[in-house]
Every structure is written in C-alpha cells, then in structure tokens.
Amino acid sequence: MNRKNLLQWLPLALFALVLFTPLRTPVLGGIQRGLLATGLWKADVPAPAAAPVATPVSSTSGSVYPHNLPLLTLDGKHVNLSDLKGKVVFVNLWASWCPPCVAEMPGIHALYKKMDPKKVAFVMISLDENPAKAQAMLKRQGYTFPVYFPAGPLVPPFDSNSIPSTVILDPDGQVAARHDGMAEYDTPEFKAALDNLAAGSHK
C-alpha cells in the first residue's frame, strides 16, 4: 500500500479504533466534556426550587421518602436511600460505558467537593453489569463521591429509560428537579439552588 492509499484509509482506521474498541467511551466522553466546558453544548440544567415542585415519591406510614430503593456500596454493604432523609439528595444514574455519563462526571465531582456533606448527599448509582468496570473507571479518574449499585429494581422516579439521569430530592424526599441527559452541574446557579433547597428545610 502506497503512502497516498495509507492516508486515505487512516481516518477510517482511527474511526474504527474509537468506535469498536474500549477507547470509544473515554474518547467520545472527552469530546462531549470539552463541548460542555467550552459552552458549545449548553445542556438544560434543572434548578431545584426552595419548595417541592413535583409530586411526592412513593410513601408509607405518612412518610413521603422513597422507602424501597435498596443499594449496595462499593464494598458490598447494604444501604437504603431513605437513610439520607433530612438531606438534599443528588441522585445520578450512570454507567462506565456511557459517553455522556463520563462527560458530565467531572462537573458532578467538582460540585460534590463544594457542597456541605451535612446538608447535601450525593448518590451516584452505577448501572454497570460488571461492578469491576465501574470501580476501575472511578479509580482511574480519582472520583471520591459515594457510588452505589442497585440491590433491586429501580423504583419511580429513578426508573429512567435513558442515562445519564439525575433526580434531586428535597430533605423530605420529594422530587425537586429531574433531568434526563447530559448536563453541566458545576455552576454557581445550580450550587445556590441546592443550598437554598437545603436551607428551606430549616425554616
């Protein structure tokens, strides 16, 4: 094969390398992250209100908090989302093989480090069938936010047909905001909205 033919096939070879190998997710995620960071891709980020704006999550015994979302921690311990009652909860469903999920994670992690953990909890739910792949990605990227795996079927409002998907719960467990798709969450406006939502529970 001469040089001219090689140059003609090179773009196709690179495309195949990205599309059909493990490089696909990090490469596409990096491109999408770049678009988010430069503002070329402006995602519609929901702003939680100070008061709940959606119907309560399923309830029992008068409680509006989701009572049946069993989760597993990275080290295999059983927990339940209801353990976080009293805090604003940022729930994000993702997977290591999902480029948009990978793209929005740096922003979520940056937001996580800025929030008061006594008032706002982060629940990053991995939908990876192989937990080891999720753990490897987290270690590679140096993410420190809490990550969980479903220990049972996802219940409304977490049973989204698409990922990434983010649900914001107020301290009483009501849905304050929901967003399906990639978004940039590390903004002053979104942080202020979470702070206001947490402060509203103490008034």
N, C-alpha and C positions, 0 to 999 in steps of 0.2 A: 504494500500500500504506500503510495507516494505521499508527500507532505500535504498536498492540496486535498487529497481524499481524507487524510487524517484530520485535518482542520474542519472538514465538513462533518465528520462523524463525532468530533469531540463534544459539541453541545448536547447531542443526543445521548452520548455515553454519560456525561455528567448528569443529565436529567434522569436517566435510568438509575444512576448511582444514588441519587437523592430519593427518587420515588420508590425504589424497590429494595432498599436496604435500611438498616436501623438508623441511618443518618437522616431519614425523612423527617421524623418528628423534631429533632433539635434544629435542623436547618430551616424548616418551614416555621417552627415556633420562633426562631430567632428573627426571621424576616417579619413576621407579624408583630413581634415585640418592638422591632425597630419602627414599624409604622405607627404603633401606639405611642411610642416615646416621642416621635417627631411631630405627632399631631396629624399625620396624613390619614390615619384611620381613627376617627373620633367615634368611640363607642358611646351608646346612650346609657349613662350610668344612673341608676335609680337613687334618689335621695330620700333616706328614711325620714319620716315626719316625727314630730315630737309626740304625737298621739297615733295610735294604731289606725291604719287606713284600710285594712283588709279584715276579712272575717277570721275569727279565731281558728287556731289549729284544733284538731280533734281533742275532745276533753272528756274527763271522767271526774266524778266527785266534785263538780263545780270548778275544777281547775281547767284553764284554757291551754295549759302547757302540753306539748306533744308527749304523750306518755309511753309510746311504744316505738322508739327508734333505737334499738339496741345496736351498740357499736363495739368494735374491738380496737384496742390501742395497738401501736406498732409492736409492743412486746406481748400481745395476746391477752391483755386484761379486758374483762367485760365492763362496759360503762353504758350509761343511757343519757341521751340528750337532756332529759329532764333534770339531771344532776346540775345543770347550769342555770336553773331557774333563778331569777333575780339579776341576771346579767343580759346585756345586749349580746346576741349571738350571731356571728358572721359564719354562715354555713356555705361551703363551696364544694360542689361535686366536680371531680376531675379524674383524669387518667393520664398515665405517663405516655401513652401512645397518641394522645390528643394534642395536635399542634397549637390550637387556640388556648387550651388549658396551660400548656407550657409557656405560651406567650404572656399570659396575664399574671403568672405566678410571681415574677419579681416585684410587681406592683403590690400584690396582696401581701407579700412578705415584708415589704417596706412599710406598708400600713400597719401590719401586725406589730412591728417593732416600735411604732409611735403610740399605740393605744395603751391605756391603763388596763392591765390584765384583771384588776379587781372589778372593773366595770364592763369590759368588752371581752368576750371569749371568741376564739377562732376554732372552727370545726371543719377541717379540710378532709372530706370524705373521698378516699380513693376508690374508684370502681375497677381497678386493675384486677383481672382474674388471677394473676400471679403477683402476690404482695411483694415478692423479692424484687420485681422490676420497679415498683413504686419506691421501695426503700433505697434501691440503688440510685435512682434519679434524685431523691431527696439528699442523699449523702453527697452525690456529685455536685449538686448546686449549693449545698450548705444551708438548706432551709431548716429553720428551727421551730416553725409553727406546729401546733398539735395536728397530727394526722391520724385518721381512723379508717377502718374498713367496716362495711355493713355486716352486722351479725344476723341479719334477717332482711325481709323485703322492705324496700323503702316505702314509706307512707306519705300521703299528701302533707305538705306541699313539696316534698323532696323527690317525688317520683317523676322527674322531668324526662322527656323523651330526647333531650339533647344535652350535651355538655360542651363547655363548662356551663354550670348553672349555679346561681347564687341566691340564697334566701337570707334576709335579715329578720331576726326575731327581736321583739322588744322584751324587756325583762319579765313580762307576764306570759311570754310565749306566743304572742300574736304576731302575724306576719306584717311587718312594717314596710317591706320592699322585696321585690323579686326581680331578677334579671337573668334571662336565658341568653347565653352567648358571651363572647369575649368582651372585657371592659377594662378600663384603667381606673382602678380604685384608689390609687395613691395620689389623691388630690386634696387640697385644703378643704374644699367644699364637702367632700364625702366624709372626711375625718370629723369635720364640725357637725355633720348630720348625725354621725354615730355618737359623738359626745353629747349632743342635745337630746338624743333618744335616751341615753343613759341617765342624763340629769333629770329628765322628765319623770323618771320613776321615783325620784326622791322628793318631789314637790308635794 
